[in-house]
Amino acid sequence: MTGGPVVACAWRQGTTTSDVEEILTFGRQASEALGTELRLLVLGPWIDGAAEAAGRHGVDGVDRAESPKLEDFQPDPYVEALAQYCARYGPRVLLFSQTFDARLIAPRLAGRLRAGVVMNALDLKPNHEGTLDVTASAHGGDTRAVYTLGGPQPHIVAVLPGRAATEPSVRAATRPPVQSVDLDLAGVEERIQVIQPARAEGPRLEDAQTIVAGGRGLGSPENYRLIEQLAEAMGGLAAASRPIVDDGWAGPSRQIGLTGKMVRPALYVAVGVSGASQHMAGCSAAKTIVAINSDREAAIFRYARYGVAGDCLEIVPELIRALKNE
């Protein structure tokens, strides 16, 4: 193997084992294409199941960076920790799952290292130049752009969650060695203090197999209750488009879209959602999309496998009654 390693970066806050496995799937594709090793870097507290996931995905080694400054996610210490890691180990590619936290630190790290960064990545493939082409969502999800990774290393790539089915390595699973990474973070202090952190309770939208999302077509905030009732009757979770979150009809933790959650459920029911590209960027990976909208020309029908053109305030109550056998 030649060149620096491909490194998948993860930390415990807001990260599940499935998130780690997805980023390792991309990491293995990149390392095989570049002919270099694949490593997993865990920042801060250990992630349950990370070692087992690394073994299933053919990781050559796990690096663990521990420090009191990394116990809770703080952008300044995390950027410094990653910069020190890169200076010591010279990775060729750094991969992040594009969580809210990664959106904060990936561009800042790229600025610190004077390295290129690609956000909103959807796929990566080798090219004839011996490097990688990264396909990313662009212009609010309306189109795709392909970037060739060139110039100074490391290349930093943030992958949109839910964009790849996790595929274990064809090699027999092993338990890769874990090594500690020494960091000097004594002089680093977080410049922004969180007065009151946002707290999300209950199941995560990212893990739901059935999601019912409401949009401005519901007409009024009181009608969002229909979305919650339909989701409950279907054994799923309620979600929302950004316009009604901005208007306070639903909480920010319910938002689907480019600036919200990225989901890939088996079933996504969009009620009164227009189908703007920013919203579809968050749910287009769903296996089946069902749209209910009174506007027959709504963009959502271009994405839906099944569509119902009609008043959602008449249709949804009937669906709820049918599901409850009333």
N, C-alpha and C positions, 0 to 999 in steps of 0.2 A: 504494500500500500504506500502511496505517496502523498505528500502534502499534509497540512493540518487536518484535524478531525472535523467531522460534522457533529455539532453539539446541539442536542435538544434540551432546552432550558425549561425548568418547571419549579414551582414552589407551592406550598400547601394551601395557602389562602385561595379559596374559590376554585381549587383544582381537584378533579376526581381522577380515579385510575383510568377511566375511559378517555379523559382529556390527554393523559400521558401517553396512552396507547396510540391515540390518533396522531400526535405529533411525532411519535417514534416511527409510525408507518411512513410519514413523509421523510423523516430522517434517514431511514434505511434506504429509501429510494434514492436520496441524494448521495449517500455514502457509496452505494453500489455504482452509481453513475460516475462518481468522481474517483473511484478506486481508493478510498480512504476509510479510516475507521469511524465508527459511530459511537458517540458517548452520550450519556445522560448526565446533566448537571442539575442537582437538587439544591436550591438555595434555602437556607433556614431549616425549620423543623422538617423531619422526615415525612414523606408521603406514604401512607399505608398502601402496600401492594406495588410500590415503585420497582423494587428489586425483581419481583416476579414478572412484572410487565417488561422490564428491560431484558430479562432472560428469554421471554417469548419472542422478542423482536430482534434478537441477534445483536444486542448491544455489546460492544467490546469492553466497556468499563463504565463505572458510575463514579462521578465526582460529587463529593458532598461538601458544600461550603456552609460552615456553621459560625455564628457569631451572635452575641446578644443583640446587635444592631439589626439582625435579620429575623428575629423571632416574630415580629409582626411586619407586614408589608409596609415599607417606606421607600418612596422612589429614590431619594438621594443615596442612602446606603446600598440599595440594590444596584443602581447604576455604577457606583464605585466598585462594588464587589465584582460585577461583570467586567468592568474595564480592567481590573487587576487580573482576573482570570484570563482574559484575552491576551494581556501582555505576557503572561507566564506560559500559556499553552498554545498560543497561536492558532486558534480554530479557523478553519476555512469558511464554514457557514455556521451561523447561530440561528436556530429555529425556535420560535415562540408560538404558542397557541394564542390567538389574538383576543385575549380577555381584556376587560377594562384596564386592569393593571398593566398588561403588556403594552397597551396603547400609550401609557404614560412613559414607559421606560425604553422601549425599542427605539423610537426616534431620538431620544436624548442620548442613548448609548451610541447611536450612529454618529451624532454630532460630536460626541467626546472623542470617538475613534477616527473621525473623518472617513467614515465608511458609508457605503450605500445601504439603503434600507428599502424593502418592498413590503408594504402593508396590504391587507385585504387579499392575500394570496389564496388561490384556489387549487393550483396544481403546479408541479415542477417536472421538467423532463431534461435529459441530457441533450446537448447540441453538438454539432460537428466541430466546434472550437474547443471541445474538452471541458466545457463548463456547463452551467445550467440555464435553462429558460424558465422563468417563473410567470405563470398566467395569473393575473390579479383582476379583481372586480374594479371597475373604474366608472367615473361620472355617475356616482350614486347607484351603481349596479346596472346602468343602462347598457354597458358594453364591457368588453374584456380587453385588457392590455397585456402584452407579452414583453417582459423585461429580460435581457441577457445579463447575467451576473459577471461583471468584469471590473477591472480596476483594483484598488487596494482591498485587502482582506482584513477582517472577516466581512462576509456578506451577511446582512441581517434580514431575515424573512419572518414575517408574522402571518400565520395561516388562519384563515377564518374557521372557527370551530364548526364541526358538523359537515365538513366538506369531503371526508374520505371515510369509507368503511375501514375499520381497523383490520389489518392483515398481518398476522404473525409471520415470522420468518420461516422459510422452508427448512432451515437448519434445526437440528434438535435443540430444544430449550435447554439453556444453561443458567447458572447463577453467576453473573459477571462480578469481577472483583470491585469492591467499593474502596475508594481512597479519599482521605480528607484533604481539603484544599485550605492552606493557610492564607488568611487574609488579614490585612491591617486596616481596620475600620475605626480605629480609636479616635481619629480626628474628624470623623464624618458625623454631621448632625443634620437631621431632617429640617428643612426650612419651612415646611408647611405643616401646621398642626390641625388635626381633625377634631373639631369641637364635638360633633355628634355623628358617629358613623351610621350609614344606612344599614338597616338590618332586614334581611329577607328571611321569612319564616316559612316552614312547610316545604313541600316538594319543589324541585327546580323545573322551570320550563324546559331547560335543555335536556332533561331526562324523560320528559313526558312522551308517551306514544300517541296520545290524542290531545289535540289543542283546539280550542274554539276561540277565535279572535274577533273582537268587535271593532267597528270603525265609526266614522262620523255619520254613516247612514243610519245609525240607531236613533238619531234625532235629538236625544236628550240624555243627560247623565243617569236619570232614573232607569232608563231602558237597558243600561249596561247589566242590570241584574239578570236580564234574560240570558246574557252570555254566560254568566256564572251558573245559572240554573241548567242551561243546556250542557255545559261542560260537566257539571256534576252528574247529570243523567247519563252522560256518555262515558263516565269514568275517567274523564280527562281534566285538563286545567284550562282556566280562562286566561286569555291574553288580550292585548289591545294594540292598535296602531298608534303611532306617535301623536297625531293631532288630538286624540281624545285623552292621551296621557298629559299632553301639554295643557289641556283644558281642565285637568283634574278629575276626569271621570274614572280613571283607574290609576293605580300607583306605578311609579317608574319600573318596579321589578316585573311588571306585566308587559312591558313594551317589547314588541318584535320589530326588527328592522336593522338597518345599517348602524344606527346609533343605539340600538337596544340589544335584545337577545338574538342569537343565531341558533335556530332549532332545525331538527330533521326528524319529525315525528312520522309515524306510519299514516296518520290521518290529520289533516289540517283543515278546519272549517272556518272560512272567512265570511263573516256576517257584516254587511254594510261597509266592507273595505274596498276602496277604489282599485287597489292593485298598483299603487305607485312603486316605482323601481326601488326606492329606499326601503319600503316595507318588504317587497319580494326578496330583497337581498338577504333577509333574515329567515325566510321560510321556503324558498324555492327548492331546497333539498328534501322537502317532505315527499314521501312516497306517493301520497294521494292528496290532492287539494280539491275541496268542495267549496264553491262560491255561492253565496246568496246575496243578490243585489237587485234593486229595482231598475237600475240603469243597464239596459241591454248592451250598451257600448262600453261599459266599464272595462278597464284594462285587466282586471282580475280574471275575466273569463278566458283570456289568452293563456293563462297559466293553469286553469282548473281542468281537472279530468271530468268533473261533473259540475254543472251550473244550474241554478234555479233563478230565473228572472222574475222577481216579485217583491212584494213588501215584506221585509224581514220581520216587521212587528206583527204580521199576520202568520207568517210561516213558522217562526221560531216557537211561539207558544204551542202550535199544533205538534211540532216535533217533540217538544218536552212532554206533552200529554201522551203521545204515542210511545215514547221511550218508557214512561212510567205506567203504561197500560191503564190510563185513566179513561 
